[in-house]
């Protein structure tokens, strides 16, 4: 029997890696490198606890519970990173600006302004007026409804 088949047979029915697993591994390596310089007993204990939790989650047969833990982690991560999503979009897209409507929280895709100035845009969803930095008058696209 080949080694890949043996590993697949061993991992059959076990949970395996997910996003929380990756976070725990990254956290372990960060603490490991910090501990190289500080050499703290407490950080060493935290590293060992993280390794045990990581292996326990990886080899667990209770897939439903591990999946619930991962979903809870993803909800918390999403709450933290969500306010920065439009900043990331604005950095990547060089032709448009992404803003949220202050009233209905819809994400609006606006054309990149040629000059700086304050203009008012009407949200196509709630028909309310928003003050933003835009000079060109073009059609506003709705990216995401809330």
N, C-alpha and C positions, 0 to 999 in steps of 0.2 A: 504494500500500500504506500502510495506517495505521501510525502509530508503534508502537502496542501489538503489532501483528503482527510488525513488524520486530524488536522487543525479544524477543518470544517465539521467533522464528526464530533470533536470535543466541544466546539462552540454552538452546536445545535441546541436550541432551546434556551440559550443564555442571552442576556440583554445586549451586551456589546457597547461600543462607543456612541456618544451623542454630544450635544453642545455643552452640557454640564460637565461631562467627562473631559472635554477639551479645556474648559475653564479650570478645572481642578488640576490638570496636568500643567497648564501655564502657570497657575498659582504656585504649584510645587517648585517649578524651575526658578521662578522669581525668588521665592524664599530660599531656595538652595544657593543661588548666587549671592544673595544678601548675607546668608549665613557663612559663606566663605570668608567674608571680610569681618563680620561681627563675631562669629563663633559663639552664638547664644544657645544655651540649653533649652530655653522655651521655644525658640524657632525650630530647633531640631525635633522637639515633641510634636509641634504643629505639622511639620513635614511628614512625620510618621503617621499621624492621624489622617492627613490628606491622602497619603498613599493607600492606607487601609480602606478609606471610604471609596477611593477610585477603583481599587481592585474588587471591593464588595459590589459596587454598582456594575462594573464591567462583567463580572461572572454571575450575577444574580439571575435566578430563574423566575423571579417575580416581575415579569415584564410590565404588567399593568402599573404596579407601584413606581417602578423606575421611570416609566413614561409620564406619570403624573408629576413626579419630581422635576423632570425635564421641562414639562409644560409650565410649571410654576416658575422655574428659573427664566424661561423665555418670556413670560409675562412681565416679570420684574425688569429684565433686560430691555424689553420693548418700551416700558414706561420711562426708563432712564434715557434711552437713545432717541426716542421719538421727537423731542423738541429740536434735535440737531439734524433731522433728516432733510429739511429744506435747505439748510446751510450746506450740506453735502451735495445736494442737487445743484444749488447755485454755483458751487465750485466746479462741478463737472460739466454742466451745460453752459457753453459760452454764448449762446444765442438768445436765451430766455432767463427770466427771473421768476422764481417760485415764491409766492406769498400766500398766507392764509387769510381768508375772510374773517374779520373780527367778529362777525355776527353768527355765521353758520359753520365756521371752521372748515370750509371747503378749500382745498388747495387750488390756487389759480396759477396758470402758466401765462406769464406776461412777456411781451417782446422786450428785448434789451433796449434801454433808452439810449439815444444818441447824446443827449445832454442831461445834466443833472437838473432836477426840478420836481416840485411836488404837484401831483395831479390826483384827480379823483376818478376812481374806477367803480363801475356798478357791477356787483357780483351777479352772474347769470342765474344763480340758484335762488338766492333770497331777495334779489333786487334792491339790496341796501348799498349805500355809498361807502367806499373805502378810500382812505387817503394813503397813497403810495408814491414812490419815486418812479414816474413813467412820463414820457413826453409823446411817444408815438401813439396814434389811435389805431389799434388793430383789434381783431376779434380775440376775445379772451377764451381760452379753453379750460374746461374743468377737468382736473386730474383725478381728484378723489373726493367723494362725498362722505360726510360724516353724519 
